[in-house]
Amino acid sequence: MAISPDPSIPNISEAPSHCYHCGNDCGSTHIWQDSHRFCCDSCKSIYLLLSQHQMGNYYSIESFPGTKQEKRSETDYGYLDHPQIRDQILDFQDEYSAQLTLRLPDIHCSSCIWLLEHLHQLHPGVKSVRVQFLRKEARILFSPEALPLRELVELLDRIGYPPEIQLSQTQKPASKKRSPLILQLAVAGFCFGNIMLLSFPEYLGLSLEEESFRSFFGFLNIILAIPVLAYSARPFFESAFRGLREQFLNIDLPISLGILTLFSRSVFEITTGIGSGYMDSLAALVFFLLIGRWVQQRTFETLSFERDYAAYFPISALRIGESGEQHVPITDLQSGDRILLRNEALIPADATLLSESASFDYSFVTGESRLVERQVGDKLYAGGRLMGQAVEIQLSSSVSQSYLTSLWNHDAFQSTSKQAKLQSWVDQISRKFTITILSIAGISGLIWWLLDGWGMAAQVATSVLIVACPCALALATPVIMGWAQHYLGKRGLFTKNLNAVEQMAQLDHLVFDKTGTLTHRQDAGSLTLMGELDSVQSEWVASLARNSQHPISMAIYQQLHQSGSLRPVEDFEEMTGTGIQGTVDGHAIKIAKRASTSEAGIAAATTGIWIDDELVAEAQWESNHRPGVDNMLQTLSETYELSLISGDQNQSETKWKSLFPQQSDLAFNQSPSSKLAYIQSLQASGKKVLMMGDGLNDAGALQASDVGIALSEHLSGFSPACDAILSADQIGHFPNMLKLSQWAFRGVKVGFLISLAYNLIGLTIAVQGLLSPVIAAILMPVSSLSVVLFGWGYMRLATLKTDNQRTSLS
């Protein structure tokens, strides 16, 4: 017996035949390291790299997690050193950080996710990695100074995840590869058909002369069933094993037990000669289970398409043209357009800075709140938020709304408390359901074993394990809530995710901001300036007001602005919830709330205008409420408690008391912190709270509320703090939108009851021994399809009813 010269290497005759890294057959290759065998030096080098950085857990999460490596030349990624190519690939870059999204087609298991998301252990230049498993993409934030782009890509290649980089069209989605599910379904169908063919003599009855063929056909059926068990049924076994490893009983566990039971019983009968087995039933079972999984996969793909609301995302921009400044939807923006950004406005696409200098906050992109200084001519990346005085930029690319939507869903701005409230109840039910089914299968199998022997016990237990499946329950939420989200988006309410729709269904207290939410953002006709401003002073004040998105600032700008009279503003500052200030032509200009209402010669008002610390005028501005607001409040008061919290003073309190119910809270002169405190006090008393604001001074309250809705009109309501964005002209139909979310949540519950009724009926029949495993496998996708059809029909009726109510309101 040949012994390896190295005592650390196992006996070759007993050595593993598969590579420890990728699982490929090592053949005659004998490459060893730490008693592990590898098929090539590349796999061994990856193992050494991970071991040196204490990342051996990569191999304990999955067996053979890696992929076989191909040798690459050191200059393969040399083109990434070119600045233009680098700029084309990166999503964002400054002197501290860079971010890009790469497609990594070799991502295939949980070990891949673990390794990539711990990439910082291999190189400190990597700040974070977020993997999108289904899309096989990774969003990587790194330090370009510590780790240049080329070295990052080479590192990914070296550990087995070479990226697909399309230089010609970086925005073009990667081509979809054929799903292994289709091939698994094809193998199961092929084997099922041939096993059925070989079983025909058994079905028709064998004569004594032909009895010798029974064993021959039986062994052929075993051979045909092995690919079904080893390949086609593999997704169920893998899912069940992962669940057990994570101490979670998922629905694939009883399915896997049923498949193994049926195969073991059939092999026993065929090899002992006591029967012909049930390999036809096994192949049919896996075939129909895969059909059900395929139907479910296709359903989710369809829902994902319907939830793609980026095409009508309500963000507008202020485009500068020959006729002046004009608000346009971002869908109308083209490369080369000049647009004006006001303080806290978002850059909608990659651009070039035309103004002298500016500061931007890229926390939308990186999750890190840090100001980045830019000078005239510098490149600006989409997703940055201007912090300071207004600037002009020129777009260098078209707007990618799908990219902006991904920023809205950035992990850094997700509230785990909001996500956990309703998402877990289906998981909890499914887990308890699985434990119950395993118990029923075991008890019924034991009873039938005592009554009728092992054969009937196996059939009953297998049928119970297969027929009782919460797949229909799992489909109810995405089908119904997905339809509701799709409908709401087409009617002007754009929710961040399905959880926001669910949260809307359980509200009992609605809180509204006033200025810019229930009233118009901009209504110059209602602005009254008291005090004397000469033409030069008007130019100073208008120049300062132009930099702010606040409705009062915009109204002052519209009234005082004269074509071509704007002056540069220095030291601009916007004091959240208070006002704005800056220096124009060497004079300190301030537009802010009045600190006192008793200053000599000036009547009490909301907003004061100071020049060089002297109060020279004040603005009384009260916009009319939006059309439909009075009917909306009256309708909502029948179901919800309502409150109004406003940063303005209470000179219009009488008007708003007439619009709100008598018992409603109306609070004026509220700061952003006091708005937040009010929301938290309601939640402390057990209320489920919705906050609707304009997204400017309400970020804290929007974030803290159970559902935060930002209104969008001429400004970008795009805010990480909100769960939904409502188009301002649709506010009158908001009660119907809430009603639809309630119908959707009730529909989820009805879908659950349908699934429960199906399982109770199926279990009742199965435990009596009246249901074969094949029929159970056919009924499983039928039950899922029935819930899909119910969800579609139910929400179709609900949306038709909502449309009728919208028509009557109009």
C-alpha positions, 0 to 999 in steps of 0.5 A, a space after each residue: 500500500 502506497 503511503 504519502 511521504 508527508 505524514 500529514 497527508 492521509 493514506 492515498 487509498 483512503 484519501 478523499 477524491 474531491 477537492 476540498 475547495 470546489 468539490 471537483 474530482 481530483 483524479 490523479 492530482 495529489 495537492 495537499 495542504 493541512 490534510 486537505 486535498 485540492 484539484 489545482 494550485 488555484 484552489 489551494 491558494 484560495 484556501 491558504 489565503 482564507 486560512 491566513 486571515 482566520 476565515 476557515 468558516 467559509 468551508 464549514 457553512 457549505 460543503 465544497 463552497 468554491 468554484 474551480 479557478 482558471 488561471 488569469 494573466 496579471 494584466 487581465 484587469 489592467 484596463 481598470 487603471 484607466 480613469 475614464 473606464 474607472 469613472 464609467 464603472 463606479 457608482 460614486 467616488 470621492 477622496 475617501 470612498 468609492 462604491 460600485 455594484 458588480 455582478 458576480 455570477 459564481 455566487 451560489 450558496 450561503 458560504 459565498 455570501 458569508 465570504 463576500 460580506 467578510 471581505 474586509 477581513 481579507 483587505 482593510 480597504 474594503 469598508 462594506 459589502 452587501 450581496 443580492 443573492 438572487 441577482 448575484 450582485 454585490 454592492 461594494 464600498 471601499 477606500 480607493 486610496 488603500 485599495 484601487 479598483 483594479 486590486 479590488 477586482 483582482 482580489 475578487 477574482 483570486 478568491 473565486 468570484 470574477 466579476 462580469 464587467 460590461 464597459 459598453 453598457 454598464 447600465 445594461 442588465 446582465 443576461 439571465 442564465 437558464 435556471 437549474 430548476 428547468 433542467 431538474 424539472 426536465 430530468 424528473 419528467 424524463 425519468 417519470 415517463 420512462 418509469 411509467 412505461 416500464 411499469 405498464 406490464 405491472 399495471 396490466 398484470 404479469 402472467 406466471 411466464 412473465 413473472 421474471 420480468 418483475 425484478 428486471 423492470 424493478 431494478 431498471 426503475 431504481 436506476 431511473 429513480 436515482 437521478 430524480 432523487 439525487 438531482 431533481 429532488 436536491 433543492 428540497 434536501 438542501 433547503 431542509 438541511 440548511 433549515 436544520 443547520 440553522 435550527 429552523 424547521 422549514 416546509 421542505 423538511 417534511 417534503 424531503 422526509 416524504 421523498 426519502 420514505 417513498 424511495 426507501 420503501 420502494 427499494 426495499 420492496 424491489 430488492 426483497 421481491 415482496 413488491 414492485 415498489 412505487 418508483 413511478 409515484 416517486 418520480 411523479 411526486 418530484 415532478 409535480 412538486 417542481 412544477 409547483 415550485 416553478 409556478 411559485 417562482 414565475 409568480 414572484 417574478 411577475 410580482 417583482 415586475 408589477 412592483 417596479 414603480 420607478 417608471 412613475 416615481 414622483 421626483 421633479 427638478 428645476 430645469 434652467 432654459 431659455 425661458 427661465 426656470 421650470 419644474 419638470 419631471 425627472 423623466 424629461 431630463 436629458 444629458 446636457 440639461 442645466 438644473 438648479 439644486 436648492 439646499 437639501 435637494 438630491 442630484 438626480 443623475 451624474 453631473 458637472 458642477 457649474 457653480 463656484 463651489 458646493 458641499 454634498 452629503 453622500 450618506 444616501 450612497 455610502 451610509 456615511 454622513 460626511 460633507 464632500 466639497 466640490 469645485 466648479 467643473 468637478 464631477 458629481 455623482 447621482 444620489 448626493 444631497 446639496 448642503 448649502 446655497 443653491 447651485 447649478 449643475 449640468 447633467 452628464 447622463 440620463 436619470 436612472 430611477 431604478 438607481 434612485 429607488 435602490 438608494 431609497 431602500 439603502 440598508 443604512 436607512 431601514 428601520 428594523 422595528 418597522 420591518 419586524 412587526 408583521 413579517 414574522 407572523 407568517 414565519 411563525 405560523 409556518 414553523 408551527 405548521 411544520 412541527 404539527 405536520 411532522 407530529 401528525 405524520 408520525 402518529 398516523 404512520 404508527 397507527 397504520 403500522 399497528 393496524 395494517 403493516 409497514 406498507 400502508 403506514 409508509 403511504 399514509 405518512 408520505 401522503 400527510 407529509 406531501 399534502 400538508 404544505 403552507 406554500 399557499 400561505 407563503 404566496 398569499 402575502 406577496 400576491 395580495 400585497 404586491 397587487 395592492 402596492 402596484 395599484 397604489 403606485 399607479 394612483 399616486 402613492 409609492 410605497 417603499 416595500 410590501 411591509 409599508 402596505 401592511 402597516 397602513 392597514 393597522 393604523 389608528 392615529 393620523 398626524 398631519 403637518 400643515 405647511 406644504 402638506 395640507 396647504 400648497 407649497 407655493 402660492 405667491 398670491 397669499 403672501 403679504 410683505 409688510 415693511 419697506 424694501 427698495 429694489 436692491 434690498 428686494 434683490 438681496 432677499 430674493 437671492 437668499 430665498 432662492 436657496 431654500 426649498 421651504 414653501 415660505 422661502 419659495 413664495 418670497 422668492 417668487 414675489 421679489 425675484 426680478 429677471 437677471 437680478 440675482 446676487 451670489 450668496 455667501 455663508 448660506 445656512 438653513 436652520 432646520 425649523 427656524 429659517 435661513 441666513 447668508 451674506 449678499 453683497 456684504 450684508 447679512 440677510 436673514 429670513 426666519 421665525 419671529 423671536 418676538 411678536 412685540 417689536 416696535 412698529 411691526 405687527 405680529 406675524 410668522 416670518 421676519 426679514 432682517 438686513 444687518 440685524 435690523 428687522 426691515 419687513 415681515 411676511 404674512 403667508 397663509 396658503 389655501 388648503 389643497 383641493 379635497 383636503 376638507 373632504 379627506 379629513 371629514 372621511 378619515 375622522 370617521 375611522 381614525 383619530 387625527 392631529 395637526 402639528 405645524 411649525 407655523 404660529 397659530 394665527 390660522 388656528 380657527 380655520 383649521 379647527 373647523 376642518 378637523 374633528 372637535 376632539 383633534 389635537 392641533 399644535 402650532 409653533 412646533 420644532 422638528 424635535 417637538 414633532 418627533 416627541 409628539 409621535 413618540 408619545 402617541 406610540 407610547 400610549 399604544 397607538 399605531 401612528 401615520 405621519 404625513 409631512 413635506 419631508 423637509 422639517 419632518 424627517 425625525 417624525 417620519 422616521 419614528 412613525 409606524 408609517 411615514 409619508 412624504 408629499 411630493 409636488 415641485 420638490 423631491 419628496 425623496 427621503 430615506 426617512 419616509 416609507 411612502 411618497 404621495 403625489 400632492 394632487 392625489 391627497 384627496 383620495 388618500 382615504 381610499 388608499 388606506 381603505 385598499 390597504 385594509 382590504 389587502 390585509 383582510 385578503 391575506 387573512 382570507 388566503 390563509 384561511 383558504 390554505 388552512 381549509 385545504 390542509 385540513 381537508 387534505 389531512 383528513 383524507 390522508 390519515 384515513 389512507 385514502 390519498 396516494 402520494 402522487 395525488 397529494 403532489 398534484 394537489 400541492 401546486 393546485 392549492 398554491 395556484 388557487 390562492 394566487 387566483 383568489 388573490 388576483 380576483 379579490 384585489 381586482 374587485 377591491 380596486 374596482 370598488 376603490 376606482 368607483 369611489 374615486 370617481 364619486 369623489 371627483 
